[in-house]
Amino acid sequence: MDPLLQILKERGRLPTAELAKLTGKSESEVEKAVRRFESDRVILGYQAILDSDKTGHGGVRAVIEVKITPERDGGFDRIAARVARYPEVVSCQLMSGGYDLLIVVEGSDLKRVAGFVAEKLSTIQGVISTATHFQLKTYKEAGVLFLQDDKAERLSISP
């Protein structure tokens, strides 16, 4: 992976001067590379990772396993694209194993998420079944630990 992309992936959107220093490139080279990555859709967006316990905007998050019947000449893509367009859907991924799509959904409360599953998701032609799992607590997301433990436990190195 390009070192600039790796830095942006791990540390988000840093100032151009700092990115240049970290990569050994000039600021103009960094700006040009970032613009190219954005226009080529290598970089799709930038996000802050928020602790909803501290923002007071908790809501409900659910992970939904979805089994679907693939469409002729479209496979899973058309149904997945339709599901992904709903504003409640945070992520939608094709999976191997016992189900086909893994969907993460957010809503203001349990009733809204349940309503999304019952009224929107499960009524899509080709959806065979769903299994909804509600998130109770976040420990780590997008590589960021949520725990603030001064006595961090050392992980074992033994095999």
N, C-alpha and C positions, 0 to 999 in steps of 0.2 A: 504494500500500500504506500502511496505517496506520503512522505513525512508530514507535509502540510495537512493532508487529510487526516492523518492519525492524530495530530495535535488538535485539530478542530473537533474531531470525534470525541476525544477525551476531555477537552477543556472548554469547549464551546467557542463562542465568537470572541476571540481576543483582539485587542487593538492591532492594527497592521504593523506598527513598529515592533511590538513584542513578537508577532508571528515571524517577522523578518529576522529578528535576532535569534529566535529558536531554530529557524531553518537555514540560516546562513545566506538567505537571499536578500535582494534589495526590496524596499517597500513597494516599488512599482511592479516588480516581478510577482510579489505576493498578491497585490491587488488584481493584477491581470489573471493570475492562476485561480483566485477565488471567483472572479467574474466568470471565467471559463467553466469552472466546476458547477457554478450555479446555472449558467445558460445550457450546459450539457445535461443538466438534471442529475449530476453526480451528488451534489449537495441539494437536498430537497427542502430543507428548512432548518431553523434554529429554534431551540426550546429551552426554557428554564425548567428545572425540576423543582417543584414546590412541595413543601410539607403541608398537606391540607389540615393537619392538626393545629398548625400554627397560623394558617391563613383564615381559618374559620369557614372555609368553603368546602366542607367535606364531601357531601353527596355519597353516592353508592357506586362502587365499581364491581363489575361481574366479568368472569371469564366464561365464555359459552363455547361448548363443543357442539359442532353442527355436522350432522351426516346429511349429504346431499346426493342426488342422482345426477351424474354428469350429463350435459347436453350433447347431442350429436353436433359435430363441427365446432363445438365451443368448449367442451370439457367442463371444467369447474369455473372457468374465467368469467363467464357472463353472470352467473349467480353471485360469485364473489365480488365482482365489480358493483353489482346492484346493492348487495349488503353493505359494502364499504362506503357507499354514498350517503348512508343515513348519518345524520349529525351525532347521534348517540354513540356511534361506533368509533372507538379510539384506534383500534388496529384490527386487521383481518388478514389471516395468513392461511395458506394451504399447508396441510400437515400430512405426514405419513402416519399409519397406525390405525387405531380404532375409530377415528372420526376424520372428517375431511377438512373442515375449516375451524380455526381457533379465532374467536372474536372477543375483543375486550370492549365492554360497553360501560359508559358512565351516565348516571342520571342523578337528579336531585334527591330522589328517595327510592326506597325499595319498590314502591308501587309503580313508579315510572319505568324502572328497568324491567319489572315483570310485565308491564303493559307493552313495552317494546317487543319482548320475546313473544308474547301471546298474540298481539295484534299486527305486528309488522313482520318479524323474522319467521315465525312458524307458518305464516300464511303464504310465503313465497313458494311458487310452484317449483318443485324439485327438492325442497327441504323435507327430509325424511324424519329427522328427530333432532332435538336439542337437549343438552344437559348444562344447566346453569350453576356456576359456583360463585358465591359472593365473597369478595375480598374482605377480610377482617382486619388485617394490619399489614403495613408495608415495612419491610426490613431493608430492602435494597431495590433500587429501580434505576435502570439505564446505567449500571455500574456505580451508582452513588449509594453509600451506606446511610441509612436514616438513623441508626443507633449512635448515640453519643456516650460512649463508655470510656471513662478515663483510664480504667484498668483493662485495656483491650486484651482479650485472650489471644495468646499466640497459637497459631495453627500448627498441628503436628506435621513434621516433615517425613516421618517414617512411612514406608509403603503400605 
